[in-house]
């Protein structure tokens, strides 16, 4: 199975963005309480 490097980087990037977004959302919830 050949993995497209660009697609892999893209998937990895969006994965990190999701983690960052979840973290920001969580800290927003914490600070708003």
N, CA, C, O and CB atoms as a CASP TS submission, in Angstrom:
PFRMAT TS
TARGET T0000
AUTHOR 0000-0000-0000
METHOD Language model
MODEL 1
PARENT N/A
ATOM      1  N   UNK     1       0.840  -1.194   0.000  1.00  0.00           N
ATOM      2  CA  UNK     1       0.000   0.000   0.000  1.00  0.00           C
ATOM      3  C   UNK     1       0.883   1.254   0.000  1.00  0.00           C
ATOM      4  O   UNK     1       1.702   1.456   0.897  1.00  0.00           O
ATOM      5  CB  UNK     1      -0.955   0.000   1.228  1.00  0.00           C
ATOM      6  N   UNK     2       0.695   2.086  -1.025  1.00  0.00           N
ATOM      7  CA  UNK     2       1.503   3.300  -1.094  1.00  0.00           C
ATOM      8  C   UNK     2       0.717   4.468  -0.504  1.00  0.00           C
ATOM      9  O   UNK     2      -0.441   4.700  -0.850  1.00  0.00           O
ATOM     10  CB  UNK     2       1.921   3.603  -2.558  1.00  0.00           C
ATOM     11  N   UNK     3       1.372   5.189   0.386  1.00  0.00           N
ATOM     12  CA  UNK     3       0.695   6.290   1.077  1.00  0.00           C
ATOM     13  C   UNK     3       1.138   7.610   0.454  1.00  0.00           C
ATOM     14  O   UNK     3       2.334   7.881   0.342  1.00  0.00           O
ATOM     15  CB  UNK     3       1.003   6.270   2.611  1.00  0.00           C
ATOM     16  N   UNK     4       0.182   8.417   0.056  1.00  0.00           N
ATOM     17  CA  UNK     4       0.477   9.721  -0.520  1.00  0.00           C
ATOM     18  C   UNK     4       0.987  10.642   0.588  1.00  0.00           C
ATOM     19  O   UNK     4       0.254  10.928   1.535  1.00  0.00           O
ATOM     20  CB  UNK     4      -0.782  10.325  -1.218  1.00  0.00           C
ATOM     21  N   UNK     5       2.228  11.109   0.484  1.00  0.00           N
ATOM     22  CA  UNK     5       2.832  11.939   1.540  1.00  0.00           C
ATOM     23  C   UNK     5       2.006  13.181   1.845  1.00  0.00           C
ATOM     24  O   UNK     5       1.809  13.542   3.005  1.00  0.00           O
ATOM     25  CB  UNK     5       4.238  12.355   1.137  1.00  0.00           C
ATOM     26  N   UNK     6       1.522  13.835   0.779  1.00  0.00           N
ATOM     27  CA  UNK     6       0.744  15.057   0.973  1.00  0.00           C
ATOM     28  C   UNK     6      -0.534  14.765   1.756  1.00  0.00           C
ATOM     29  O   UNK     6      -0.897  15.488   2.683  1.00  0.00           O
ATOM     30  CB  UNK     6       0.404  15.699  -0.383  1.00  0.00           C
ATOM     31  N   UNK     7      -1.202  13.690   1.356  1.00  0.00           N
ATOM     32  CA  UNK     7      -2.461  13.336   2.020  1.00  0.00           C
ATOM     33  C   UNK     7      -2.189  12.978   3.483  1.00  0.00           C
ATOM     34  O   UNK     7      -2.975  13.305   4.372  1.00  0.00           O
ATOM     35  CB  UNK     7      -3.159  12.150   1.288  1.00  0.00           C
ATOM     36  N   UNK     8      -1.062  12.300   3.714  1.00  0.00           N
ATOM     37  CA  UNK     8      -0.698  11.906   5.076  1.00  0.00           C
ATOM     38  C   UNK     8      -0.448  13.146   5.931  1.00  0.00           C
ATOM     39  O   UNK     8      -0.922  13.232   7.064  1.00  0.00           O
ATOM     40  CB  UNK     8       0.555  10.994   5.066  1.00  0.00           C
ATOM     41  N   UNK     9       0.304  14.112   5.381  1.00  0.00           N
ATOM     42  CA  UNK     9       0.602  15.354   6.094  1.00  0.00           C
ATOM     43  C   UNK     9      -0.674  16.111   6.376  1.00  0.00           C
ATOM     44  O   UNK     9      -0.846  16.684   7.452  1.00  0.00           O
ATOM     45  CB  UNK     9       1.572  16.229   5.292  1.00  0.00           C
ATOM     46  N   UNK    10      -1.574  16.109   5.396  1.00  0.00           N
ATOM     47  CA  UNK    10      -2.841  16.814   5.528  1.00  0.00           C
ATOM     48  C   UNK    10      -3.665  16.201   6.656  1.00  0.00           C
ATOM     49  O   UNK    10      -4.218  16.913   7.493  1.00  0.00           O
ATOM     50  CB  UNK    10      -3.627  16.777   4.202  1.00  0.00           C
ATOM     51  N   UNK    11      -3.739  14.874   6.667  1.00  0.00           N
ATOM     52  CA  UNK    11      -4.506  14.166   7.698  1.00  0.00           C
ATOM     53  C   UNK    11      -3.899  14.442   9.070  1.00  0.00           C
ATOM     54  O   UNK    11      -4.618  14.658  10.046  1.00  0.00           O
ATOM     55  CB  UNK    11      -4.537  12.637   7.416  1.00  0.00           C
ATOM     56  N   UNK    12      -2.576  14.433   9.133  1.00  0.00           N
ATOM     57  CA  UNK    12      -1.885  14.681  10.389  1.00  0.00           C
ATOM     58  C   UNK    12      -2.153  16.106  10.846  1.00  0.00           C
ATOM     59  O   UNK    12      -2.377  16.357  12.030  1.00  0.00           O
ATOM     60  CB  UNK    12      -0.371  14.431  10.244  1.00  0.00           C
ATOM     61  N   UNK    13      -2.128  17.037   9.900  1.00  0.00           N
ATOM     62  CA  UNK    13      -2.358  18.447  10.215  1.00  0.00           C
ATOM     63  C   UNK    13      -3.748  18.671  10.774  1.00  0.00           C
ATOM     64  O   UNK    13      -3.913  19.364  11.778  1.00  0.00           O
ATOM     65  CB  UNK    13      -2.156  19.308   8.979  1.00  0.00           C
ATOM     66  N   UNK    14      -4.744  18.092  10.134  1.00  0.00           N
ATOM     67  CA  UNK    14      -6.123  18.301  10.597  1.00  0.00           C
ATOM     68  C   UNK    14      -6.336  17.615  11.941  1.00  0.00           C
ATOM     69  O   UNK    14      -7.144  18.059  12.756  1.00  0.00           O
ATOM     70  CB  UNK    14      -7.140  17.767   9.556  1.00  0.00           C
ATOM     71  N   UNK    15      -5.603  16.531  12.160  1.00  0.00           N
ATOM     72  CA  UNK    15      -5.687  15.824  13.449  1.00  0.00           C
ATOM     73  C   UNK    15      -5.192  16.747  14.562  1.00  0.00           C
ATOM     74  O   UNK    15      -5.795  16.842  15.631  1.00  0.00           O
ATOM     75  CB  UNK    15      -4.852  14.496  13.420  1.00  0.00           C
ATOM     76  N   UNK    16      -4.082  17.421  14.282  1.00  0.00           N
ATOM     77  CA  UNK    16      -3.509  18.339  15.268  1.00  0.00           C
ATOM     78  C   UNK    16      -4.423  19.542  15.471  1.00  0.00           C
ATOM     79  O   UNK    16      -4.583  20.028  16.591  1.00  0.00           O
ATOM     80  CB  UNK    16      -2.106  18.803  14.828  1.00  0.00           C
ATOM     81  N   UNK    17      -5.027  20.022  14.373  1.00  0.00           N
ATOM     82  CA  UNK    17      -5.943  21.156  14.470  1.00  0.00           C
ATOM     83  C   UNK    17      -7.144  20.793  15.336  1.00  0.00           C
ATOM     84  O   UNK    17      -7.612  21.600  16.139  1.00  0.00           O
ATOM     85  CB  UNK    17      -6.408  21.601  13.070  1.00  0.00           C
ATOM     86  N   UNK    18      -7.638  19.562  15.163  1.00  0.00           N
ATOM     87  CA  UNK    18      -8.768  19.097  15.973  1.00  0.00           C
ATOM     88  C   UNK    18      -8.397  19.081  17.451  1.00  0.00           C
ATOM     89  O   UNK    18      -9.167  19.525  18.303  1.00  0.00           O
ATOM     90  CB  UNK    18      -9.218  17.691  15.522  1.00  0.00           C
ATOM     91  N   UNK    19      -7.215  18.568  17.739  1.00  0.00           N
ATOM     92  CA  UNK    19      -6.760  18.505  19.128  1.00  0.00           C
ATOM     93  C   UNK    19      -6.641  19.909  19.704  1.00  0.00           C
ATOM     94  O   UNK    19      -7.034  20.165  20.842  1.00  0.00           O
ATOM     95  CB  UNK    19      -5.409  17.766  19.229  1.00  0.00           C
ATOM     96  N   UNK    20      -6.089  20.818  18.893  1.00  0.00           N
ATOM     97  CA  UNK    20      -5.923  22.198  19.335  1.00  0.00           C
ATOM     98  C   UNK    20      -7.283  22.852  19.539  1.00  0.00           C
ATOM     99  O   UNK    20      -7.494  23.558  20.525  1.00  0.00           O
ATOM    100  CB  UNK    20      -5.089  22.998  18.318  1.00  0.00           C
ATOM    101  N   UNK    21      -8.196  22.621  18.618  1.00  0.00           N
ATOM    102  CA  UNK    21      -9.539  23.191  18.716  1.00  0.00           C
ATOM    103  C   UNK    21     -10.257  22.691  19.961  1.00  0.00           C
ATOM    104  O   UNK    21     -10.908  23.463  20.665  1.00  0.00           O
ATOM    105  CB  UNK    21     -10.356  22.852  17.468  1.00  0.00           C
ATOM    106  N   UNK    22     -10.133  21.393  20.230  1.00  0.00           N
ATOM    107  CA  UNK    22     -10.759  20.813  21.428  1.00  0.00           C
ATOM    108  C   UNK    22     -10.159  21.419  22.687  1.00  0.00           C
ATOM    109  O   UNK    22     -10.869  21.702  23.652  1.00  0.00           O
ATOM    110  CB  UNK    22     -10.591  19.278  21.447  1.00  0.00           C
ATOM    111  N   UNK    23      -8.853  21.614  22.670  1.00  0.00           N
ATOM    112  CA  UNK    23      -8.166  22.180  23.828  1.00  0.00           C
ATOM    113  C   UNK    23      -8.632  23.617  24.065  1.00  0.00           C
ATOM    114  O   UNK    23      -8.921  24.006  25.197  1.00  0.00           O
ATOM    115  CB  UNK    23      -6.632  22.133  23.629  1.00  0.00           C
ATOM    116  N   UNK    24      -8.702  24.404  22.982  1.00  0.00           N
ATOM    117  CA  UNK    24      -9.137  25.800  23.114  1.00  0.00           C
ATOM    118  C   UNK    24     -10.573  25.874  23.601  1.00  0.00           C
ATOM    119  O   UNK    24     -10.910  26.695  24.455  1.00  0.00           O
ATOM    120  CB  UNK    24      -8.998  26.540  21.776  1.00  0.00           C
ATOM    121  N   UNK    25     -11.419  25.007  23.050  1.00  0.00           N
ATOM    122  CA  UNK    25     -12.828  25.002  23.440  1.00  0.00           C
ATOM    123  C   UNK    25     -12.955  24.660  24.934  1.00  0.00           C
ATOM    124  O   UNK    25     -13.758  25.248  25.658  1.00  0.00           O
ATOM    125  CB  UNK    25     -13.633  23.987  22.574  1.00  0.00           C
ATOM    126  N   UNK    26     -12.137  23.693  25.369  1.00  0.00           N
ATOM    127  CA  UNK    26     -12.189  23.255  26.761  1.00  0.00           C
ATOM    128  C   UNK    26     -11.738  24.383  27.691  1.00  0.00           C
ATOM    129  O   UNK    26     -12.352  24.623  28.730  1.00  0.00           O
ATOM    130  CB  UNK    26     -11.309  22.003  26.967  1.00  0.00           C
ATOM    131  N   UNK    27     -10.658  25.073  27.305  1.00  0.00           N
ATOM    132  CA  UNK    27     -10.162  26.151  28.163  1.00  0.00           C
ATOM    133  C   UNK    27     -11.131  27.331  28.151  1.00  0.00           C
ATOM    134  O   UNK    27     -11.246  28.053  29.142  1.00  0.00           O
ATOM    135  CB  UNK    27      -8.759  26.607  27.707  1.00  0.00           C
ATOM    136  N   UNK    28     -11.831  27.529  27.022  1.00  0.00           N
ATOM    137  CA  UNK    28     -12.849  28.578  26.972  1.00  0.00           C
ATOM    138  C   UNK    28     -13.970  28.266  27.952  1.00  0.00           C
ATOM    139  O   UNK    28     -14.443  29.141  28.677  1.00  0.00           O
ATOM    140  CB  UNK    28     -13.412  28.728  25.542  1.00  0.00           C
ATOM    141  N   UNK    29     -14.386  27.009  27.961  1.00  0.00           N
ATOM    142  CA  UNK    29     -15.446  26.586  28.886  1.00  0.00           C
ATOM    143  C   UNK    29     -14.995  26.770  30.334  1.00  0.00           C
ATOM    144  O   UNK    29     -15.771  27.193  31.190  1.00  0.00           O
ATOM    145  CB  UNK    29     -15.837  25.108  28.631  1.00  0.00           C
ATOM    146  N   UNK    30     -13.737  26.447  30.590  1.00  0.00           N
ATOM    147  CA  UNK    30     -13.220  26.557  31.949  1.00  0.00           C
ATOM    148  C   UNK    30     -13.192  28.014  32.395  1.00  0.00           C
ATOM    149  O   UNK    30     -13.578  28.331  33.520  1.00  0.00           O
ATOM    150  CB  UNK    30     -11.817  25.943  32.042  1.00  0.00           C
ATOM    151  N   UNK    31     -12.734  28.906  31.506  1.00  0.00           N
ATOM    152  CA  UNK    31     -12.595  30.310  31.895  1.00  0.00           C
ATOM    153  C   UNK    31     -13.945  31.007  31.982  1.00  0.00           C
ATOM    154  O   UNK    31     -14.074  32.015  32.677  1.00  0.00           O
ATOM    155  CB  UNK    31     -11.700  31.044  30.909  1.00  0.00           C
ATOM    156  N   UNK    32     -14.944  30.492  31.293  1.00  0.00           N
ATOM    157  CA  UNK    32     -16.254  31.149  31.283  1.00  0.00           C
ATOM    158  C   UNK    32     -17.076  30.808  32.529  1.00  0.00           C
ATOM    159  O   UNK    32     -18.077  31.462  32.820  1.00  0.00           O
ATOM    160  CB  UNK    32     -17.029  30.750  30.029  1.00  0.00           C
ATOM    161  N   UNK    33     -16.641  29.778  33.260  1.00  0.00           N
ATOM    162  CA  UNK    33     -17.416  29.391  34.449  1.00  0.00           C
ATOM    163  C   UNK    33     -17.174  30.347  35.615  1.00  0.00           C
ATOM    164  O   UNK    33     -17.747  30.167  36.690  1.00  0.00           O
ATOM    165  CB  UNK    33     -17.062  27.960  34.872  1.00  0.00           C
TER
END
